[in-house]
Amino acid sequence: MVDWMALIWYGIIITALAFILWYAGIKRCEASMAAIFSGTMPLTAIVLSVLILKEQPVWSQWVGSLMIVTGMILSGQKRL
């Protein structure tokens, strides 16, 4: 019974809620802005794994995170 409840919780409630909120958000912005924010998913995963799970990421994960942030900054700048 616990397995089914976990499946319902994560499969239906959490996943469905995430998609509903994501699509509600991207409906209100440009596609380029939505692409920039999609880059925050792996970055957020690394930060939360350090803060909550006390994991120690390897250097390549930090380099990847830096590349994500740099890409977001460069993508967000207005072109002259």
N, C-alpha and C positions, 0 to 999 in steps of 0.2 A: 504494500500500500504506500509506503514511504517513497519507493522508487517512482510510482505513478504520480504522486504529488509533486515530486521534484521535476519530473518531466513536464507536467502541466505548468508549474511555476516558471521554469526556465524556457521551455519551448513555446508556450503560448503567451503568458503574461509578459515576461521580460523581453523576449524577442519581438513580439507584436508591438509592445509599447515603444521599443527602440525604433522600429521602422515607422511607426505612426509619427513619432516626434521628429525623426530625421526628415521624412517627406514633407511634413508640415513646415519645417524650417527651410528646406531648399526650395520650396514653392515660393518663398518670399525673397529670394536672392538670385543673383546671376549664377550661371553654371560655373564660371571661373571661381567664384567665391565658395561654392559648394565643394569644388575640387580641392581648394586650399584647406578647407576645414576637414575634409576626409583624411588629410595627412595627420590630423591630430589623434587619430585612433591608435596607431602604434606608439606614438609619443606618450599618450595618456596611459597606455598599457605598461610601458616601462616605468613611468613615474609612480603609478599606483603599485606596481610590484615591489618597488623599492620601499615606498612608504608603508604599505599595508602588510606585505608578505616578508619584508626584510630581506629581499633577494639582493644579490650583488651582481649587477650586470657587468658584462665584459666590455672591453674598450671599444669593440666594434659596434656595440649597441649605443654607446655614447656618441660615437662618430656619426652613426645613422641618425640619432636624435638631433645632433647639431645640423646635419644636412636637411632634415625636415624643417627645422626652425628657419634656417637660411632660405630654403625654398619658399616658405610661407612669407617671409619678409620681402623677398625679391618679387614674388608674385603679387603681393599687395601694393607694391609701389606703382604710382601712376606714371605712365609713359609721357614724355614731353612731346 
